[in-house]
């Protein structure tokens, strides 16, 4: 199955990107990062429930950016990197 990565930015010429290596299974600590857009918490709630129902070996930890208008602060990124094996970043409107 061919995977296509869509870039939501307004690049006229897309940058070619490759996927990171995948282990084939999700197990361990999953960080759920809410970027602070409206209803992002609703999406993360649903994703967290879905993961915990289907993958009993997963521990979900929740994080939230102070604002969606700026990148995550360095301290938050460091904490997520130290505490997690996977990251799911969610946005919604």
N, C-alpha and C positions, 0 to 999 in steps of 0.2 A: 504494500500500500504506500503510495507516494504521499508525503506530507508537504503541505504548503504553508509557509509562514506568511501571514499578512501583517503588514506594518501600517499602523493607523496614522502615522505622521504624514505630512504633506511633502514627501520627497518626490521630486520629478523623476529621478532615476533611483530605483530601489537599491539599497545596499544588500549584497548577497550575504546571508547569514546561514550558519549551520547549527543544527541542534546539538545540544550537549549530549554526551553519552548517557544512555539509559540502562538501568540495571534490570529492567523487566518487572520489577515489583516495587510497591510502595510500602515501606515499613519504617517505623521510627517516629521521629518528631517532625511534625508538619507545622510550619508557621503560616498563619492566615493573616495577611496584611491588608487592612482596610485603609484605603488611601484618603478617606474622609470626604468622599463624594456622597451626596444624598442617596440613601437606601443601600449603600455598600455593605452596611452591617446586615441587612436582610439577606443579601446574596451570600455573605460569609456564613451566616447562620445555617442556611440551606446546604451549602457545600460541606460545612463541618459535620452536620447531621448525616449527610450522605456518606462521607468518608468513614465516620465512626461506625455506622451501620454495616458497611460492606467490608471494612478492613479493620478487624479487631486489634491488630498489632500497631495501630497508628495512635499517636498521642498528638492532639491538636492544641496549639498554643496561639492565642489571639494577640495581635498587635494593631496599632492604629497610628497613622501619621497625624501630625498636628493640623496639616492643611493639604489639600490636593494641589495647591498652586505652586508648591516647592518640592524639591526632592526630599526624601526622608533624611532626617538629621543623622549625622555620622554615628552618634551613640546608639540610635535605634537600629541602624544597619549592622553595627558590630554585635549588638545583643541578639538580633535575629540570626546572624551567621554563627554565633557561638552556641545558641540554644536549639538549632534546627538542622534537620537533614534535607528538608524540602521547603520550598516557599510557594505559596499561592497568593498572588496579589489580585485583589478584587476591586473593581470600580463599577459604579452603576449610576444611573440618573433616573 
